Amino acid sequence: MNDQTPDLLDRMLADLPVRPAPVDGLLRAGQRARHRRRTVAVAGAAAATALVVAGMTIGLGGPADHVVDGPAAPSSTRPVNLPTNGWEPGDISELALMSGVLGLDDEGCVVLDHAGDGPPTYATWPAGYTAMVDADGAVRLHDAAGDEVARQGQRVRMGGGFGSGTGDPHPCLPSGAEVFHVQSDVAVSPRTAAGGPDAAGDDGPSPLLDGAGNERLPFGATAEVVVYAHCGLRFARIDGALWETEPVGNGSSPTGGDLLRGTASRTSADRAVFTYAGLDEPVVFRPAGEPDPDFVCY
């Protein structure tokens, strides 16, 4: 560089064409650049979000992936192999009365216990009856409609008769032994309807014994009394309690009929005289003591 350099630079600048600056174009170019940067940023964020969501989906699984296939939860009840006899309401039935406390034997079969007095009674049940053991290990008896009629520990009453088993061997019936064939509805004794065990004592009146004197017979009164004599004329329900006479009929009905519908007169606090057309003479009943657990006809 020398003293002439500034002059040469001035002439060169003067020779260059000069035009107005493209301000509008520069502004539009800047806007496009910013838009491209924004689009890239949004697209990047969306892609990142998609990756995160995909990662969460792969790692956590959708709602359907939370259902784990495996063995079903154990049922709270299990069925009992209950022997039935095919009897249905309206069929002919025997009239022996049976009562006992519903329970299970050591093999898980339904039995009627008798307060430790003698072995339990095995039974066949009406058509459609079923039994289940609940989560607490207690048996529950259901009728043909599926309604619960009794549960373990309750004293039950029913009609029917003794006989051999079902013909074919059944795992819940003793081989060669007589069983009770239930041929009626099953009723729970009023004393155990609330669920408490009651294995002994008075079982309450049978629905078959519907005479007025069966429920109420004050001193000096005379009223209709129905006596159940299937096993012989021995017991009667008079004035809401169990009364007894000397056995008549030698283990069977003295008249051939199971229900004797007659009249009873209360002649004193502890004496009632029963009269029935089929009997040769009146029968005197007196208040009974504890029921005989081996006698099923009350």
C-alpha positions in Angstrom: 0.0 0.0 0.0 1.3 3.6 -0.8 0.0 7.1 -0.9 -2.2 6.4 -4.0 -4.2 3.5 -2.5 -7.1 5.6 -0.9 -7.7 7.3 -4.3 -7.9 3.9 -6.1 -10.4 2.5 -3.6 -12.6 5.5 -3.9 -12.7 5.2 -7.8 -13.5 1.4 -7.5 -16.5 2.0 -5.2 -17.8 4.8 -7.4 -17.8 2.4 -10.4 -19.9 -0.3 -8.6 -23.7 -0.3 -9.4 -25.7 0.7 -6.4 -29.4 -0.5 -6.0 -31.9 -0.2 -3.0 -31.5 -3.0 -0.4 -34.1 -5.8 -0.8 -35.6 -5.3 2.7 -38.9 -7.0 1.9 -37.1 -10.1 0.5 -34.8 -10.3 3.5 -37.8 -10.1 5.9 -39.7 -12.9 4.0 -36.5 -15.0 3.9 -36.1 -14.5 7.7 -39.7 -15.5 8.3 -39.4 -18.7 6.2 -36.2 -19.6 8.1 -37.9 -19.1 11.4 -40.9 -21.2 10.2 -38.6 -24.0 9.1 -36.9 -24.0 12.5 -40.2 -24.0 14.3 -41.6 -26.9 12.2 -38.5 -28.9 12.8 -38.7 -28.3 16.5 -42.4 -29.2 16.7 -41.8 -32.3 14.5 -38.9 -33.3 16.7 -41.0 -32.8 19.9 -43.8 -34.8 18.4 -41.4 -37.6 17.4 -39.9 -37.6 20.9 -43.3 -37.7 22.4 -44.3 -40.6 20.2 -41.2 -42.4 21.2 -41.9 -41.8 24.8 -45.5 -43.0 24.5 -44.4 -46.0 22.5 -41.8 -46.8 25.1 -44.5 -46.5 27.8 -46.9 -48.7 25.8 -44.2 -51.3 25.3 -43.0 -51.2 28.9 -46.4 -51.0 30.7 -48.9 -52.5 28.2 -52.4 -51.5 27.4 -55.4 -52.3 29.6 -55.9 -55.7 28.0 -52.3 -56.6 28.8 -53.2 -56.4 32.6 -55.5 -59.4 32.4 -53.2 -62.3 33.4 -54.3 -65.7 32.2 -54.1 -68.4 34.9 -56.1 -70.7 37.0 -59.5 -69.5 38.1 -59.9 -68.3 41.6 -61.1 -71.1 43.9 -64.8 -71.2 44.5 -66.1 -70.4 47.9 -68.4 -73.4 47.9 -68.2 -77.0 46.8 -71.0 -79.4 46.0 -71.9 -82.4 48.1 -72.8 -85.8 46.6 -76.4 -85.8 47.9 -78.5 -88.9 47.3 -82.1 -88.2 46.0 -85.1 -90.4 45.6 -87.2 -88.8 42.9 -90.0 -87.8 45.2 -91.8 -84.5 44.1 -94.6 -82.5 45.8 -97.9 -84.2 44.9 -96.5 -87.7 44.9 -97.7 -90.3 47.3 -95.6 -90.2 50.5 -95.3 -92.1 53.7 -96.1 -90.2 56.9 -93.3 -91.2 59.3 -91.9 -88.0 60.9 -88.1 -87.6 61.1 -86.1 -84.9 62.9 -82.4 -84.4 63.4 -79.6 -81.9 63.3 -78.2 -81.4 59.8 -74.6 -82.2 59.6 -71.7 -84.0 57.8 -70.1 -87.3 58.5 -66.3 -87.9 58.3 -66.6 -88.6 54.6 -68.4 -85.3 53.8 -71.9 -86.9 53.4 -75.1 -85.3 54.7 -76.5 -86.9 57.8 -79.1 -86.2 60.5 -77.5 -86.2 64.0 -79.3 -87.1 67.1 -77.4 -85.4 69.9 -75.0 -88.3 70.3 -77.8 -90.7 71.1 -77.2 -93.5 68.6 -75.7 -93.3 65.1 -76.7 -90.6 62.6 -79.5 -91.2 60.1 -78.6 -91.3 56.5 -81.4 -90.1 54.1 -82.3 -89.8 50.5 -83.8 -86.4 49.6 -86.6 -85.2 47.2 -85.9 -84.7 43.5 -83.8 -81.6 42.7 -82.4 -81.2 46.2 -78.8 -80.2 46.4 -76.2 -79.5 49.1 -73.2 -77.3 49.2 -70.4 -76.8 51.7 -69.7 -73.1 52.1 -66.4 -71.2 52.7 -66.7 -71.9 56.4 -67.0 -75.6 55.9 -70.7 -75.8 56.8 -73.2 -77.7 54.7 -76.2 -75.9 53.3 -79.3 -77.8 51.9 -81.2 -76.4 48.9 -84.6 -77.4 47.5 -85.5 -78.0 43.9 -86.0 -74.3 43.3 -82.5 -73.6 44.6 -83.6 -71.9 47.8 -81.8 -72.7 51.0 -84.0 -74.7 53.4 -81.5 -75.5 56.1 -77.8 -75.3 57.1 -75.5 -77.3 59.3 -76.4 -77.2 63.0 -80.1 -76.5 62.5 -82.6 -79.1 63.6 -84.9 -80.1 60.7 -88.1 -82.0 60.4 -89.6 -83.9 57.5 -92.0 -86.7 56.5 -91.3 -89.9 54.7 -90.4 -93.5 55.6 -87.5 -95.9 56.2 -86.4 -98.3 53.5 -83.5 -99.7 51.6 -81.1 -97.5 49.6 -81.6 -96.1 46.1 -81.0 -99.5 44.4 -77.7 -98.5 42.9 -74.8 -98.2 45.4 -74.3 -94.6 46.5 -71.1 -93.4 48.2 -73.1 -91.4 50.8 -75.4 -94.3 51.8 -74.3 -97.1 54.0 -74.3 -100.4 52.2 -77.2 -102.7 53.2 -78.6 -100.4 55.9 -82.0 -98.8 56.0 -82.1 -95.1 55.2 -84.9 -92.5 55.6 -86.5 -91.5 52.4 -87.6 -87.8 52.7 -91.0 -87.4 51.0 -92.0 -83.9 52.0 -90.7 -80.4 52.3 -87.9 -79.9 54.9 -88.7 -77.5 57.7 -86.4 -76.0 60.3 -87.4 -76.3 63.9 -88.5 -72.9 65.2 -86.0 -73.1 68.0 -83.1 -73.2 65.5 -84.4 -70.9 62.8 -82.0 -68.2 63.9 -79.1 -70.5 63.2 -77.9 -71.7 66.6 -77.3 -75.4 67.0 -80.0 -77.2 69.0 -79.4 -81.0 68.9 -81.8 -82.0 71.7 -85.1 -81.4 73.2 -88.6 -80.6 72.0 -88.7 -80.2 68.3 -91.8 -78.1 68.0 -95.2 -79.1 66.5 -95.4 -80.8 63.2 -97.4 -79.0 60.5 -99.4 -82.2 60.2 -100.7 -81.9 63.8 -103.1 -79.0 63.2 -105.8 -79.7 65.7 -106.8 -76.8 68.0 -106.0 -78.9 71.0 -102.6 -79.7 69.8 -101.7 -76.0 70.4 -104.0 -75.0 73.2 -106.0 -77.1 75.6 -106.6 -75.5 79.0 -108.0 -77.3 82.0 -111.6 -78.2 81.6 -111.6 -77.7 77.8 -112.3 -80.2 75.0 -110.9 -79.7 71.5 -109.8 -81.5 68.4 -106.4 -83.2 68.7 -104.5 -85.0 65.9 -102.2 -87.9 67.1 -99.5 -89.3 64.9 -99.6 -93.1 65.5 -97.4 -94.5 62.7 -95.1 -96.2 65.2 -97.9 -96.9 67.7 -100.1 -94.9 69.9 -97.6 -93.5 72.4 -97.0 -89.8 72.1 -99.3 -86.8 71.4 -98.9 -83.1 71.3 -101.4 -81.5 73.6 -101.6 -77.9 74.7 -98.3 -77.2 72.9 -96.3 -79.9 74.8 -95.4 -83.5 74.5 -97.7 -85.9 76.3 -97.3 -89.7 76.6 -99.4 -92.8 77.3 -98.6 -96.5 77.6 -97.6 -97.7 74.2 -100.6 -99.0 72.2 -100.2 -100.8 68.9 -97.0 -102.7 69.4 -94.9 -100.4 67.1 -97.6 -99.8 64.5 -100.8 -97.8 64.3 -103.6 -99.5 66.2 -106.1 -98.6 63.5 -104.0 -98.8 60.3 -104.0 -95.0 59.9 -101.1 -92.8 60.7 -103.1 -89.7 61.7 -105.8 -90.1 64.3 -108.0 -87.1 64.3 -110.1 -87.2 67.5 -110.9 -85.1 70.6 -109.1 -84.6 73.9 -110.6 -83.4 77.2 -108.3 -81.8 79.8 -109.6 -83.3 83.0 -106.8 -82.0 85.2 -103.5 -80.2 84.9 -101.7 -83.5 84.1 -104.4 -85.6 82.5 -106.0 -85.5 79.1 -108.4 -88.1 77.7 -108.3 -88.8 74.0 -111.2 -90.2 72.1 -111.1 -91.5 68.5 -113.8 -93.4 66.6 -111.5 -96.2 65.6 -110.3 -97.0 69.1 -112.2 -99.4 71.4 -111.9 -97.0 74.4 -110.5 -93.6 75.3 -106.8 -93.2 75.9 -105.3 -91.3 78.8 -102.3 -89.1 78.1 -100.1 -87.5 80.7 -97.2 -84.9 80.3 -94.1 -86.7 79.0 -90.5 -86.3 80.2 -87.6 -85.9 77.8 -88.3 -87.2 74.2 -87.0 -90.6 73.4 -84.2 -90.0 70.8 -84.7 -93.5 69.3 -88.4 -92.9 68.7 -88.9 -91.0 65.5 -92.7 -90.8 65.4 -93.9 -87.8 67.3 
